[in-house]
Amino acid sequence: MRAVGIDLGSKRIGVSLSDSAGTLATPYEVVQRSGDRQRDHRALKELVDEAEAEIVVVGLPLSLDGSDGPQAKKYRAEAKVIAKVVGIAVVVHDERFTTVTAEQTLKDANLDGRRRRQVIDKVAAAVMLQDWLDGRRDHSEGQQTDGS
């Protein structure tokens, strides 16, 4: 099952893709916000269609205590609009600390600050999507029985 991960931002939208088996997330694209949400959402639909995705996972910036703050509420609402545009299932997933993890990964790869800023959004989207994929796999493995 191919999934697209989306890390919404006020200036940029990071996009990641899973492999067709739904096990590995990879950074894919950064969509610059145009100031026109409908145009931005159409650009996302094109990426989703191109990837032949079956589900979209939108990062949700929850508060540290796990509750919905103002930004999370805003992104939940945008995820609902995106769902209507892309025409496939859209789910939200906790994205706390994904940018921090992505930033550290890029520093460890010795990318300079300018280059990190160019890719941080899609790397954060991949970190979030990988967490979602891992959670699905862990959940499904917990559901399986060996018949004994």
Backbone as CSV, one residue per row, in Angstrom:
resi,resn,N_x,N_y,N_z,CA_x,CA_y,CA_z,C_x,C_y,C_z
1,MET,0.839,-1.171,0.000,0.000,0.000,0.000,0.891,1.243,0.000
2,ARG,0.792,2.027,-1.036,1.601,3.239,-1.141,0.889,4.384,-0.416
3,ALA,1.654,5.080,0.416,1.131,6.209,1.185,1.939,7.460,0.858
4,VAL,1.272,8.598,0.954,1.925,9.902,0.814,1.853,10.577,2.172
5,GLY,2.982,11.080,2.634,3.035,11.835,3.880,3.124,13.314,3.575
6,ILE,2.382,14.104,4.315,2.350,15.550,4.097,2.649,16.269,5.406
7,ASP,3.656,17.133,5.343,4.021,17.988,6.481,3.632,19.416,6.102
8,LEU,2.468,19.835,6.584,1.970,21.166,6.259,2.792,22.235,6.971
9,GLY,3.000,23.328,6.295,3.680,24.472,6.878,3.086,25.740,6.304
10,SER,3.402,26.862,6.887,2.825,28.113,6.404,3.474,28.580,5.101
11,LYS,4.721,28.199,4.855,5.426,28.605,3.631,5.676,27.452,2.675
12,ARG,5.853,26.261,3.231,6.164,25.089,2.419,5.395,23.877,2.931
13,ILE,5.193,22.919,2.016,4.564,21.648,2.355,5.551,20.551,1.977
14,GLY,5.984,19.793,2.970,6.870,18.669,2.696,6.053,17.455,2.312
15,VAL,6.550,16.720,1.320,5.845,15.537,0.837,6.818,14.360,0.826
16,SER,6.348,13.222,1.315,7.136,11.994,1.293,6.272,10.880,0.712
17,LEU,6.942,9.808,0.304,6.254,8.649,-0.271,6.722,7.392,0.421
18,SER,5.832,6.437,0.506,6.255,5.109,0.956,6.501,4.254,-0.278
19,ASP,7.204,3.161,-0.071,7.332,2.180,-1.141,5.977,1.502,-1.328
20,SER,5.859,0.691,-2.376,4.560,0.082,-2.672,4.127,-0.918,-1.602
21,ALA,5.092,-1.453,-0.835,4.742,-2.383,0.241,4.302,-1.658,1.511
22,GLY,4.495,-0.345,1.554,4.107,0.419,2.735,5.020,0.189,3.923
23,THR,6.325,-0.005,3.653,7.252,-0.250,4.752,8.310,0.829,4.926
24,LEU,8.648,1.561,3.865,9.735,2.528,3.921,9.306,3.870,3.351
25,ALA,9.499,4.928,4.131,9.162,6.288,3.682,10.414,6.980,3.163
26,THR,10.241,7.758,2.104,11.340,8.483,1.480,10.920,9.933,1.235
27,PRO,11.808,10.895,1.511,11.498,12.288,1.162,11.240,12.391,-0.343
28,TYR,10.269,13.210,-0.740,9.905,13.253,-2.159,9.944,14.655,-2.751
29,GLU,9.238,15.592,-2.152,9.053,16.902,-2.799,8.773,17.967,-1.743
30,VAL,9.056,19.204,-2.099,8.643,20.343,-1.289,7.783,21.224,-2.182
31,VAL,6.555,21.472,-1.745,5.635,22.345,-2.470,5.665,23.702,-1.785
32,GLN,6.017,24.726,-2.531,6.012,26.088,-1.986,4.571,26.560,-1.896
33,ARG,4.185,27.079,-0.765,2.833,27.638,-0.633,2.713,28.810,-1.594
34,SER,1.622,28.859,-2.313,1.419,29.892,-3.331,0.600,31.069,-2.828
35,GLY,-0.017,30.914,-1.665,-0.951,31.932,-1.192,-2.377,31.603,-1.607
36,ASP,-2.531,30.554,-2.403,-3.835,30.094,-2.880,-3.970,28.632,-2.451
37,ARG,-4.730,28.386,-1.389,-4.856,27.026,-0.847,-5.372,26.038,-1.885
38,GLN,-6.325,26.478,-2.713,-6.862,25.568,-3.722,-5.768,25.128,-4.693
39,ARG,-4.922,26.050,-5.094,-3.810,25.716,-5.988,-2.850,24.749,-5.292
40,ASP,-2.552,25.034,-4.020,-1.661,24.153,-3.255,-2.241,22.748,-3.159
41,HIS,-3.529,22.653,-2.907,-4.174,21.349,-2.769,-4.218,20.606,-4.108
42,ARG,-4.393,21.345,-5.198,-4.347,20.711,-6.525,-2.949,20.159,-6.804
43,ALA,-1.919,20.892,-6.386,-0.539,20.408,-6.555,-0.345,19.117,-5.763
44,LEU,-0.901,19.061,-4.557,-0.809,17.843,-3.757,-1.552,16.697,-4.435
45,LYS,-2.718,16.979,-4.996,-3.486,15.945,-5.707,-2.667,15.381,-6.860
46,GLU,-1.981,16.249,-7.597,-1.153,15.772,-8.705,-0.069,14.822,-8.203
47,LEU,0.557,15.165,-7.073,1.592,14.295,-6.512,1.006,12.965,-6.041
48,VAL,-0.159,13.024,-5.409,-0.836,11.817,-4.928,-1.215,10.926,-6.106
49,ASP,-1.748,11.529,-7.170,-2.125,10.766,-8.361,-0.890,10.155,-9.026
50,GLU,0.156,10.946,-9.141,1.403,10.488,-9.754,1.979,9.284,-8.995
51,ALA,1.880,9.324,-7.686,2.407,8.242,-6.849,1.483,7.029,-6.815
52,GLU,0.267,7.181,-7.314,-0.756,6.135,-7.232,-0.962,5.705,-5.785
53,ALA,-1.036,6.706,-4.919,-1.184,6.469,-3.483,-2.592,5.992,-3.149
54,GLU,-2.652,5.225,-2.076,-3.935,4.733,-1.584,-4.383,5.459,-0.335
55,ILE,-3.458,6.178,0.299,-3.784,6.910,1.518,-2.817,8.086,1.660
56,VAL,-3.307,9.157,2.277,-2.489,10.325,2.584,-2.451,10.469,4.098
57,VAL,-1.239,10.701,4.619,-1.052,10.883,6.058,-0.574,12.314,6.270
58,VAL,-1.391,13.107,6.955,-1.069,14.508,7.209,-0.545,14.640,8.633
59,GLY,0.607,15.270,8.766,1.198,15.488,10.078,0.377,16.451,10.908
60,LEU,0.197,16.116,12.165,-0.599,16.921,13.072,0.290,17.423,14.205
61,PRO,0.488,18.753,14.285,1.373,19.314,15.312,0.670,19.430,16.667
62,LEU,0.590,18.307,17.354,-0.053,18.295,18.665,0.795,19.058,19.677
63,SER,0.168,19.518,20.739,0.883,20.142,21.842,1.703,19.072,22.553
64,LEU,2.658,19.492,23.364,3.508,18.527,24.059,2.716,17.548,24.912
65,ASP,1.569,17.990,25.435,0.745,17.097,26.253,-0.173,16.205,25.407
66,GLY,-0.064,16.311,24.084,-0.853,15.470,23.195,-2.190,16.049,22.790
67,SER,-2.513,17.239,23.270,-3.794,17.855,22.934,-3.681,18.668,21.642
68,ASP,-4.847,19.007,21.099,-4.908,19.853,19.913,-4.779,21.316,20.313
69,GLY,-3.730,21.947,19.870,-3.598,23.386,20.025,-4.192,24.064,18.796
70,PRO,-4.057,25.375,18.675,-4.616,26.101,17.534,-4.090,25.611,16.187
71,GLN,-2.787,25.318,16.116,-2.202,24.867,14.851,-2.730,23.481,14.469
72,ALA,-2.862,22.605,15.431,-3.387,21.264,15.159,-4.831,21.351,14.648
73,LYS,-5.627,22.205,15.251,-7.014,22.375,14.797,-7.046,22.892,13.366
74,LYS,-6.174,23.828,13.061,-6.082,24.388,11.710,-5.698,23.293,10.701
75,TYR,-4.726,22.453,11.077,-4.278,21.403,10.159,-5.282,20.280,10.032
76,ARG,-6.051,19.999,11.093,-7.133,19.014,10.978,-8.151,19.487,9.941
77,ALA,-8.485,20.771,10.010,-9.455,21.332,9.055,-8.896,21.275,7.641
78,GLU,-7.619,21.604,7.476,-7.024,21.548,6.143,-6.952,20.111,5.638
79,ALA,-6.698,19.160,6.508,-6.666,17.749,6.109,-8.027,17.309,5.562
80,LYS,-9.102,17.811,6.145,-10.444,17.481,5.650,-10.656,18.024,4.240
81,VAL,-10.161,19.224,3.995,-10.269,19.813,2.650,-9.409,19.021,1.664
82,ILE,-8.206,18.675,2.075,-7.319,17.886,1.218,-7.980,16.560,0.857
83,ALA,-8.655,15.933,1.813,-9.341,14.659,1.558,-10.356,14.808,0.434
84,LYS,-11.085,15.903,0.432,-12.079,16.133,-0.624,-11.402,16.315,-1.978
85,VAL,-10.254,16.964,-1.980,-9.549,17.235,-3.240,-8.897,15.974,-3.798
86,VAL,-8.207,15.219,-2.951,-7.460,14.058,-3.459,-8.342,12.846,-3.718
87,GLY,-9.477,12.764,-3.038,-10.432,11.694,-3.308,-10.031,10.322,-2.784
88,ILE,-9.056,10.260,-1.872,-8.702,8.999,-1.222,-8.667,9.240,0.286
89,ALA,-8.466,8.189,1.041,-8.446,8.303,2.499,-7.325,9.237,2.948
90,VAL,-7.651,10.092,3.898,-6.666,10.978,4.523,-6.773,10.782,6.028
91,VAL,-5.631,10.526,6.665,-5.587,10.394,8.112,-4.580,11.409,8.642
92,VAL,-4.714,11.730,9.919,-3.736,12.611,10.557,-2.893,11.777,11.511
93,HIS,-1.647,12.228,11.697,-0.729,11.496,12.573,0.147,12.499,13.310
94,ASP,0.385,12.220,14.560,1.218,13.061,15.419,2.577,13.312,14.773
95,GLU,2.931,14.594,14.620,4.219,14.924,14.031,5.159,15.608,15.020
96,ARG,4.840,15.521,16.305,5.728,16.137,17.289,7.139,15.604,17.126
97,PHE,8.089,16.503,17.157,9.524,16.198,17.117,10.043,15.728,15.763
98,THR,9.204,15.666,14.731,9.702,15.197,13.437,10.702,16.175,12.830
99,THR,10.461,17.469,12.974,11.396,18.440,12.410,12.721,18.384,13.162
100,VAL,12.677,18.207,14.465,13.907,18.085,15.262,14.696,16.855,14.816
101,THR,14.003,15.739,14.631,14.657,14.510,14.174,15.239,14.697,12.783
102,ALA,14.462,15.321,11.891,14.935,15.560,10.524,16.150,16.480,10.521
103,GLU,16.108,17.529,11.328,17.228,18.475,11.413,18.494,17.760,11.873
104,GLN,18.371,16.917,12.884,19.543,16.192,13.391,20.087,15.233,12.328
105,THR,19.200,14.562,11.620,19.617,13.650,10.560,20.401,14.389,9.486
106,LEU,19.921,15.567,9.112,20.594,16.349,8.074,21.932,16.901,8.566
107,LYS,21.990,17.285,9.837,23.270,17.725,10.415,24.262,16.573,10.419
108,ASP,23.789,15.393,10.802,24.653,14.212,10.825,25.171,13.882,9.428
109,ALA,24.406,14.249,8.412,24.814,14.023,7.019,25.705,15.165,6.502
110,ASN,26.043,16.101,7.403,26.938,17.228,7.077,26.386,18.170,6.006
111,LEU,25.062,18.326,5.946,24.481,19.308,5.041,24.589,20.681,5.670
112,ASP,24.961,21.671,4.865,25.059,23.036,5.394,23.659,23.604,5.612
113,GLY,23.588,24.723,6.317,22.302,25.317,6.688,21.404,25.625,5.508
114,ARG,21.976,26.135,4.435,21.174,26.479,3.242,20.555,25.222,2.644
115,ARG,21.344,24.186,2.493,20.846,22.936,1.907,19.818,22.273,2.831
116,ARG,20.053,22.337,4.159,19.079,21.767,5.107,17.725,22.445,4.968
117,ARG,17.731,23.780,4.833,16.459,24.512,4.699,15.705,24.102,3.437
118,GLN,16.433,23.710,2.396,15.789,23.311,1.138,15.075,21.966,1.239
119,VAL,15.540,21.094,2.136,15.004,19.733,2.174,14.325,19.353,3.491
120,ILE,14.437,20.204,4.505,13.950,19.843,5.838,12.477,19.427,5.843
121,ASP,11.650,20.095,5.043,10.210,19.813,5.061,9.892,18.413,4.536
122,LYS,10.557,18.018,3.447,10.276,16.679,2.919,10.905,15.596,3.787
123,VAL,12.017,15.905,4.435,12.615,14.936,5.352,11.728,14.774,6.591
124,ALA,11.196,15.878,7.108,10.269,15.806,8.249,9.017,15.012,7.867
125,ALA,8.532,15.198,6.631,7.374,14.436,6.159,7.700,12.944,6.132
126,ALA,8.932,12.603,5.741,9.335,11.197,5.699,9.455,10.617,7.108
127,VAL,9.980,11.398,8.049,10.080,10.937,9.441,8.677,10.649,9.981
128,MET,7.745,11.562,9.738,6.366,11.392,10.214,5.717,10.179,9.555
129,LEU,5.865,10.056,8.229,5.254,8.935,7.517,5.860,7.608,7.978
130,GLN,7.170,7.571,8.200,7.796,6.335,8.667,7.249,5.930,10.030
131,ASP,7.038,6.915,10.899,6.461,6.621,12.213,5.069,6.017,12.062
132,TRP,4.272,6.572,11.154,2.923,6.057,10.907,2.994,4.637,10.353
133,LEU,3.888,4.417,9.385,4.040,3.077,8.799,4.467,2.064,9.857
134,ASP,5.442,2.454,10.677,5.921,1.561,11.736,4.806,1.239,12.722
135,GLY,4.002,2.231,13.059,2.884,2.019,13.971,1.857,1.052,13.403
136,ARG,1.595,1.141,12.122,0.660,0.210,11.466,1.215,-1.207,11.497
137,ARG,2.500,-1.319,11.178,3.135,-2.636,11.137,3.159,-3.253,12.543
138,ASP,3.544,-2.439,13.550,3.578,-2.934,14.927,2.193,-3.367,15.381
139,HIS,1.181,-2.600,15.003,-0.198,-2.924,15.392,-0.647,-4.209,14.716
140,SER,-0.354,-4.353,13.418,-0.808,-5.552,12.709,-0.061,-6.786,13.197
141,GLU,1.231,-6.657,13.550,1.976,-7.781,14.084,1.420,-8.205,15.444
142,GLY,0.964,-7.239,16.233,0.359,-7.545,17.526,-0.968,-8.245,17.392
143,GLN,-1.640,-8.064,16.262,-2.948,-8.681,16.015,-2.829,-10.106,15.512
144,GLN,-1.667,-10.472,14.945,-1.502,-11.798,14.369,-1.302,-12.834,15.466
145,THR,-1.807,-14.014,15.196,-1.576,-15.124,16.128,-0.930,-16.265,15.360
146,ASP,-0.244,-17.126,16.080,0.427,-18.222,15.421,-0.432,-19.502,15.401
147,GLY,-1.642,-19.384,15.900,-2.562,-20.501,15.862,-2.385,-21.518,16.988
148,SER,-1.457,-21.278,17.896,-1.268,-22.246,18.978,-2.033,-21.878,20.219
